Amino acid sequence: MTLLAVTRLELRRLFVRPLGWIVAALALGELGWRFALLLQIFLLNQVKLAALPDGPGYTDLVAVRMYSSFITGSPLPLGMIELALLLVPLLTMTTLASERSAGTLPLLFSTGLSASRILLGKYLAVLVWLALWLLFALAIPASLAHGVTLDWGKLAAATLGAFLGLAVLGAIGVACSAFASHPAVAAVAALMIGLALNCINLGAQLAGINSGFINWLAMSTHQETLLRGLVSSADVVWFLLAIIVALALGVQRLAADKERD
C-alpha cells in the first residue's frame, strides 16, 4: 500500500459514510441562506453605498463576508470559518480514532507504511474534501459575477485565507484523532483546540492590545489580513507552521502506537 492508496481509501470512506454528506449538506445549506441574506442587505443599502466615493461593494459586503462573521464584522452568525470550527472535527474524528477503537490500526501498520505516510495520506483525503467544500462555497457568490463587479484579487486572497484555515483545522482534527481512543473524544478535543486558537487573543483585543505574541498566536489575526485582501508571507508561514506542528504531533503518537504493536 502506498501513500496514494491510503488517501484514496480514506476519501472513499468520507464519501461512502453518511456523515460526510450530512456535514456537506448542512454547511452548503447554511451558506446558501447566508448568501441570500447578505445579498438582500447589500441591495437594500445600494443607494447609500453608491453615494460614498470609496464605499465597499459586492466583494466586501457579500463575497468576503461569506467566509466569516467574527473577522469581517458581519451582523449574521456563522460564516464558513466559524462553521468549520464545528464541522471539521466531525469530519476528522474517525480518521484514526475509529481505527483504534475498532482494533484495525495494527492491520494498517502491517502494510509496511510508516506512521508519517499513514497520517499524511489520511490528512490529504480530508484536505481534498475540504477543498471541494470551499470550491462549492466560492461558487455561490461567484455565480453573480456576470451582473456585479467582483474584485477577483481580494476574493482570491480571502479564499486563500479560508483554505489555509481549513487546512489548519483539518490537521488539528487528524492529530486529535491520532491521540484519541474514541471518535467523540477526538471531535471534542479538536473543537476545543480550534476555538482556543481563534479566540486566544480576545482578552488582549478588548484591552486595546493589537500586537504581541498573543495576537500572533491567534489564527484569526492572520486570517483577518487575508480577508482584507492582503497576502503576507508571514501569515502564510504561520499557517504552514501550525499544520506542520499538528501533523508532527500526530505522527509522533502514531509512531509510538506502531512500536508497541
Sequence and secondary structure as in RCSB ss.txt:
>XXXX:A:sequence
MTLLAVTRLELRRLFVRPLGWIVAALALGELGWRFALLLQIFLLNQVKLAALPDGPGYTDLVAVRMYSSFITGSP
LPLGMIELALLLVPLLTMTTLASERSAGTLPLLFSTGLSASRILLGKYLAVLVWLALWLLFALAIPASLAHGVTL
DWGKLAAATLGAFLGLAVLGAIGVACSAFASHPAVAAVAALMIGLALNCINLGAQLAGINSGFINWLAMSTHQET
LLRGLVSSADVVWFLLAIIVALALGVQRLAADKERD
>XXXX:A:secstr
  HHHHHHHHHHHHHHSHHHHHHHHHHHHHHHHHHHHHHHHHHHTHHHHHHSTT   HIIIIIGGGT STTTT S
SS  HHHHHHHHHHHHHTTSSHHHHHHT HHHHHTT   HHHHHHHHHHHHHHHHHHHHHHHHHHHHTTTTTS  
 HHHHHHHHHHHHHHHHHHHHHHHHHHHH SSHHHHHHHHHHHHHHHHHTTHHHHHTT   SHHHHH HHHHHHH
HHTT   HHHHHHHHHHHHHHHHHHHHHHHHHHHH 
